[in-house]
Amino acid sequence: MGAALHPLPLPKENNMKPLQSTQKRARRTAGFSLAELMVVIVILGLLATLAVQNVPAILRRAFGGTVKANITTICQAVDNFVVLNNGRHPESLEQLVTPDENGETILKGRKVPQDPWGAAFLYDPPMSGTRGYKVYSLGKDGIPGGEGEDMDITNWMIEDNEV
Protein backbone atom coordinates (compact mmCIF):
# COMPACT_ATOMS: atom_id res chain seq x y z
CA MET A 1 0.00 0.00 0.00
CA GLY A 2 1.08 3.44 -0.69
CA ALA A 3 2.13 6.01 1.79
CA ALA A 4 -0.61 7.95 3.34
CA LEU A 5 -0.96 11.43 2.04
CA HIS A 6 -0.80 14.06 4.70
CA PRO A 7 -2.59 17.22 3.95
CA LEU A 8 -0.56 20.44 4.24
CA PRO A 9 -1.25 22.27 7.44
CA LEU A 10 -3.46 25.24 6.96
CA PRO A 11 -2.17 28.56 8.26
CA LYS A 12 -3.83 29.84 11.31
CA GLU A 13 -6.19 32.70 10.78
CA ASN A 14 -4.34 35.03 13.18
CA ASN A 15 -1.00 34.67 11.30
CA MET A 16 -2.42 35.99 8.03
CA LYS A 17 -2.35 39.70 7.53
CA PRO A 18 -5.24 41.04 5.62
CA LEU A 19 -4.43 42.44 2.17
CA GLN A 20 -6.08 45.72 3.01
CA SER A 21 -3.68 46.57 5.87
CA THR A 22 -0.62 45.81 3.68
CA GLN A 23 -1.90 48.18 1.03
CA LYS A 24 -2.45 50.92 3.61
CA ARG A 25 1.09 50.50 4.91
CA ALA A 26 2.49 50.68 1.34
CA ARG A 27 0.55 53.87 0.71
CA ARG A 28 1.84 55.41 3.95
CA THR A 29 5.49 54.71 3.12
CA ALA A 30 5.33 55.66 -0.59
CA GLY A 31 6.40 59.16 -1.70
CA PHE A 32 8.18 61.94 0.15
CA SER A 33 7.35 63.66 3.35
CA LEU A 34 6.79 67.39 3.47
CA ALA A 35 10.07 67.83 5.37
CA GLU A 36 12.02 65.96 2.68
CA LEU A 37 10.46 68.08 -0.07
CA MET A 38 11.29 71.29 1.81
CA VAL A 39 14.95 70.25 2.18
CA VAL A 40 15.19 69.55 -1.56
CA ILE A 41 13.57 72.91 -2.40
CA VAL A 42 15.98 74.79 -0.12
CA ILE A 43 19.00 73.05 -1.68
CA LEU A 44 17.76 73.82 -5.21
CA GLY A 45 17.21 77.44 -4.21
CA LEU A 46 20.77 77.74 -2.92
CA LEU A 47 22.20 76.20 -6.10
CA ALA A 48 20.10 78.52 -8.26
CA THR A 49 21.30 81.55 -6.27
CA LEU A 50 24.94 80.59 -6.79
CA ALA A 51 24.40 79.99 -10.50
CA VAL A 52 22.58 83.29 -11.07
CA GLN A 53 25.34 85.26 -9.34
CA ASN A 54 27.95 83.84 -11.75
CA VAL A 55 26.00 84.33 -14.99
CA PRO A 56 27.00 88.00 -15.61
CA ALA A 57 30.71 87.23 -15.21
CA ILE A 58 30.44 84.25 -17.53
CA LEU A 59 28.61 86.33 -20.14
CA ARG A 60 31.25 89.09 -19.96
CA ARG A 61 34.00 86.54 -20.59
CA ALA A 62 32.02 84.99 -23.44
CA PHE A 63 31.35 88.37 -25.09
CA GLY A 64 35.02 89.34 -24.74
CA GLY A 65 36.08 86.05 -26.32
CA THR A 66 33.60 86.52 -29.16
CA VAL A 67 34.87 90.05 -29.88
CA LYS A 68 38.49 88.85 -29.95
CA ALA A 69 37.67 85.89 -32.18
CA ASN A 70 35.70 88.05 -34.63
CA ILE A 71 38.39 90.74 -34.78
CA THR A 72 41.05 88.09 -35.37
CA THR A 73 38.99 86.56 -38.19
CA ILE A 74 38.41 89.96 -39.79
CA CYS A 75 42.12 90.79 -39.55
CA GLN A 76 43.03 87.52 -41.28
CA ALA A 77 40.60 88.43 -44.06
CA VAL A 78 42.16 91.92 -44.34
CA ASP A 79 45.63 90.35 -44.58
CA ASN A 80 44.39 87.96 -47.30
CA PHE A 81 42.87 90.91 -49.17
CA VAL A 82 46.21 92.74 -49.04
CA VAL A 83 48.06 89.71 -50.42
CA LEU A 84 45.54 89.16 -53.22
CA ASN A 85 45.51 92.85 -54.17
CA ASN A 86 49.27 93.49 -54.40
CA GLY A 87 49.61 95.29 -51.08
CA ARG A 88 46.47 97.42 -51.39
CA HIS A 89 44.29 97.53 -48.25
CA PRO A 90 40.50 97.47 -48.39
CA GLU A 91 38.77 100.82 -48.07
CA SER A 92 36.06 99.25 -45.90
CA LEU A 93 35.25 95.90 -44.38
CA GLU A 94 32.42 95.51 -46.90
CA GLN A 95 35.03 94.79 -49.57
CA LEU A 96 35.83 91.58 -47.70
CA VAL A 97 32.33 90.21 -48.37
CA THR A 98 31.94 91.60 -51.89
CA PRO A 99 32.23 88.75 -54.42
CA ASP A 100 35.01 89.00 -57.00
CA GLU A 101 34.63 88.08 -60.70
CA ASN A 102 34.57 84.39 -59.72
CA GLY A 103 31.91 84.94 -57.07
CA GLU A 104 34.42 84.37 -54.24
CA THR A 105 34.67 86.50 -51.12
CA ILE A 106 37.62 86.97 -48.79
CA LEU A 107 35.47 86.71 -45.65
CA LYS A 108 32.92 83.92 -45.79
CA GLY A 109 29.32 85.01 -45.51
CA ARG A 110 27.15 87.71 -46.99
CA LYS A 111 28.01 90.35 -44.43
CA VAL A 112 30.74 91.32 -42.01
CA PRO A 113 30.06 89.86 -38.54
CA GLN A 114 28.77 92.18 -35.85
CA ASP A 115 30.06 92.45 -32.31
CA PRO A 116 28.10 90.63 -29.56
CA TRP A 117 26.09 93.80 -28.86
CA GLY A 118 24.82 94.03 -32.43
CA ALA A 119 27.05 96.87 -33.64
CA ALA A 120 29.25 96.76 -36.73
CA PHE A 121 32.99 96.36 -36.30
CA LEU A 122 34.86 99.48 -37.32
CA TYR A 123 37.88 99.64 -39.62
CA ASP A 124 40.52 102.31 -40.10
CA PRO A 125 42.82 101.74 -43.10
CA PRO A 126 46.53 102.20 -42.39
CA MET A 127 47.77 105.79 -42.23
CA SER A 128 51.29 107.08 -42.04
CA GLY A 129 52.55 107.23 -38.48
CA THR A 130 50.34 104.33 -37.29
CA ARG A 131 51.17 100.70 -36.89
CA GLY A 132 48.79 99.66 -39.66
CA TYR A 133 45.10 99.17 -40.08
CA LYS A 134 42.80 98.96 -37.07
CA VAL A 135 39.74 96.75 -36.60
CA TYR A 136 37.77 97.46 -33.43
CA SER A 137 34.56 97.37 -31.44
CA LEU A 138 33.38 100.25 -29.29
CA GLY A 139 32.08 97.86 -26.64
CA LYS A 140 28.61 97.51 -25.21
CA ASP A 141 27.92 101.26 -24.94
CA GLY A 142 28.92 101.94 -28.57
CA ILE A 143 30.90 105.07 -27.73
CA PRO A 144 34.69 105.51 -27.64
CA GLY A 145 36.43 104.76 -24.35
CA GLY A 146 34.99 102.99 -21.38
CA GLU A 147 35.84 100.17 -19.04
CA GLY A 148 34.59 96.64 -18.55
CA GLU A 149 31.95 95.74 -21.13
CA ASP A 150 32.05 99.32 -22.46
CA MET A 151 35.79 99.14 -23.24
CA ASP A 152 36.89 99.47 -26.85
CA ILE A 153 38.71 96.40 -28.15
CA THR A 154 41.11 96.72 -31.07
CA ASN A 155 43.28 94.31 -33.03
CA TRP A 156 46.28 96.20 -31.64
CA MET A 157 45.19 95.39 -28.09
CA ILE A 158 44.78 91.73 -29.03
CA GLU A 159 48.24 91.66 -30.66
CA ASP A 160 49.76 93.23 -27.51
CA ASN A 161 47.87 90.77 -25.22
CA GLU A 162 46.15 93.65 -23.43
CA VAL A 163 42.79 91.87 -23.55
Number of C-alpha atoms within 10 A of each C-alpha: 3 4 5 6 6 6 6 6 6 6 8 7 8 7 7 8 9 10 8 8 10 11 10 10 10 10 10 11 9 8 10 10 10 8 9 10 11 12 11 10 12 11 11 12 12 10 11 11 11 11 11 10 10 10 10 11 11 11 11 13 12 13 18 20 14 14 24 21 13 22 25 17 14 23 19 14 19 24 18 16 20 14 12 12 11 8 11 12 20 19 12 12 24 13 18 24 17 18 14 11 7 6 7 12 17 19 24 14 11 12 13 18 19 15 22 17 15 10 15 16 21 16 19 14 15 14 10 6 6 9 9 13 17 18 21 22 27 22 25 19 15 16 12 12 12 14 10 10 16 16 18 19 23 23 21 16 14 14 10 9 8 9 13
